[in-house]
């Protein structure tokens, strides 16, 4: 049995849901309310001591970190395959996942200023301190402190935006050599990038996902959205219209 603890708008959760849907795997979903800090509750920390989402429980055993979860699912449920056949392309796939993971703070700068900032900025100093004490990760404590008391500046957003556009540049170059990011097959590398491109397209730098700016990325993105699993994974708008 597969149980997924996730949030609909969480980038890492979107990756794992997309992987599950590409595999055609049935799972039981448990939504974690980030604004209520449910991912830092004692109950959740027993599942994932890092206090982040998603977490996947398979036959009673928990796994966390979205890239690790996706590779695990591909090994345990090999059809259809979501990793390349050869070692070199598998290494390239893992490098893509690592590269994208290094951009997560750039995405947080844009994502957290919506619902999470609106909640955190209303906390008293005592409430904020109490919440921060429950967060295992130093980096995440800093992110919560920033949105609660020192929101990211336009200059910081500009820097983060540039880093995310650089991701598109890297994708454009790779797609000039292979059909997908890590070779001729759609893989976990492509899945890893999807939530980032989704946010870039809808708010961060929409003009950069257009054919005029990154034509190969635009073609890749159209192919991604045409896959039936994309709709089933519910990767909808991050911000309500």
N, C-alpha and C positions, 0 to 999 in steps of 0.2 A: 504494500500500500504506500502511496506517495501523498504526503501532506506538505503543502507549501504555505509558509508564513510570509506574507508579502504586502505591498501597498500598490494600488493601481498606478500611481504616478511616479513611483520609485524607479529610477533608471535601471538599477541592478535587478529589481523584481521583473521589469519588462523583459530583460534578457532571458531570465529563466523561464518565464511564461512562454516566450517565443520558442525557446528550445523544446519545452514540453509539447507545444502544439505542433512543431515540426516533426516531432517523434510520434505524434498521435497518442500520447499517453494520458490516461485519465488520472486526475489528482483531486484531492480535497483541498480547497483554498481557505485560508484563514487570514482575513485582512487585519493588519496591524495599524492602529491609528497613531501616526507619528506625532501629530499635534498634541495628543494626550500622553506622549512619551511612553507608550505601551512597550516599545522595543527596549526600554530600560527598566522594565518591571522585573522583580525577582523571578517571576514565572518564565518570562521570555529569556532572561539571562541564563537560565538552566539549559535552554535550547542552544542559544548562541551567546557565549560569554563576551563577545565583542560588542554586543548591543546594537547590531545593525541588521538590516534586512537585505535580501530574503534569507530564509533558512528553510532547507528541505529536510523532511524526515522520511526516510525510506526504511520500511519494516522496523520502525522503532528507533532507528539510529539517525542522529542529526548531522547535517552537513551545512556549511556556510561558505561564503565567498562565491559570487555568481559565476566566475570563470571556472572555478573548481567544480561547482555543481554541474555546469554544462558538460564538462569533460567526463564527469562521473556518469551522467545520464547517457552519454554517447558510448561509453564502454559497457555499461550494464544492459543498455537497450540499443544494440548496434544498428538496427534497421529503422529508418534509412540512415546511412552514415552522415555525420556532420563534421568529420575530420578528414583530412587528405589521406590518400593511400601511402604516400612516401614520407620518409622521415624529415626531409628538408622542408617540405611544405607544412608538415605538422609543427616544426619549429617556427616557421614563419607565422603560422596561425597563433601560436602562443605569444610570439613577440607583438602581434597586433593587439591581443587581449591586454598584455602588459602596458603597451603604449597608451591604449585608451584608458586604462585604469589610472594612469598618471595624470589624465586630464580631468579627473572627477572633481577636484576642487574648483576648476574653472567652471564646471557646470553648476556646482553648488552655489556659486556667487549669483547665478541667475535664478536657479530653482527655489532656493530657500527664501527669497525676498517676497514670495507670495504667501501661501497659507502659514508656513512656519514662522516667518517674521511677524506676521500679524498677531500670532498667539504669543510669541516670546516677548515682544516689546511691551505687552501689558502686564508682565510679571513684576511684582515688587522685587527689590534687591534680595530679600530673604527667600522668596520663591525661586528666583533665579539661582541662587547659591544652592538651594536644596536640589534643584534639577541637575545642576552641573555635577554635584557630588555623585550622582547615579550613573554618569556617563563614563564608560571604561576607557574610551579613546581620547587622548590628549588633543588630537586634531579635531575631533568632533566637538569636544568641549569648547575649543576656540571658535569653531563655526557657530555654535549656539550663542556664545557670548557676543560675537560680532552682530548677528541678526537681532539680538535682544537689546544691545546698547550702542554698538558702533557699526551701523549698516554699511555695507560695502559702498564705496564711492563710485562715481561715474568713471573716474580714472582707473580704478580697479576693474570695473566692468569692461572698460575698453581693452585692458591688458588681457583679461580672460577671453574676451571675444576674439582677439588676435590669435591666441593659442588654439582656440577651437577652429578657426578658419585654417590654421596651419594643418590641423588634422585633415581637413578637406583637401588641402594641397597634397598631402602624403597619399591620400586615397586616390586622387586623380593620377598621380604618377604610377601607383601600383596597378590601377585598372588599365593603364596603357600597355601593360605587359601580360596580364592574365584576365580571364573573364570575371573572376571573383577575387576578393582580397588576398586569399592564400592559395591561389591556383585555379584550376578549371572547375572546381566544385564549390558550391555554396557551403560554408562551414561556420563554425563557432566564431571565427574572426568576423564574419559579416554580421552575425547576431550581436556580437559585442558592441559594434559601432551603431547599430540601429537607434537606440535611445538618444544618442548624441546628435545624430543627423536629424532626428525628429524635432529636437528642441532648437537646433540651429535653424531649421527651415521655418518653424512657426513663430519664433520670436527673436533669437539672438542675432542672426545674420541671414535672413531669408533670401536675399539677392545672391548669396554665395552658393546656394544649392540649385540655382537656375542654370540652364544649359549654356547661357552666355558666359558664366563665370567658371563653372566646373562641369563641362558637358558629360564626361564619363561618370562622375558622381551622380549627376542628374539621371542618367540612364540606369545606373545601378539602383538608385532610390526608387525609380518607377518599377523596376523588376522586383525589388523587395516588397513594395506595397501590393503588387499583383499576386503575391504568393498567398494561398488560402490561410496559412497559419498566421499571417500578419493580422488579419481581421479577427481570428479566433483569440489571439493573445490580448486583444483589447488595448492596443497602443493608441489611445485617443489623444485629444488635445490636453496639454498640461494645464492650461488656464481656461477656465470656463468662459464661453463667449458672453 
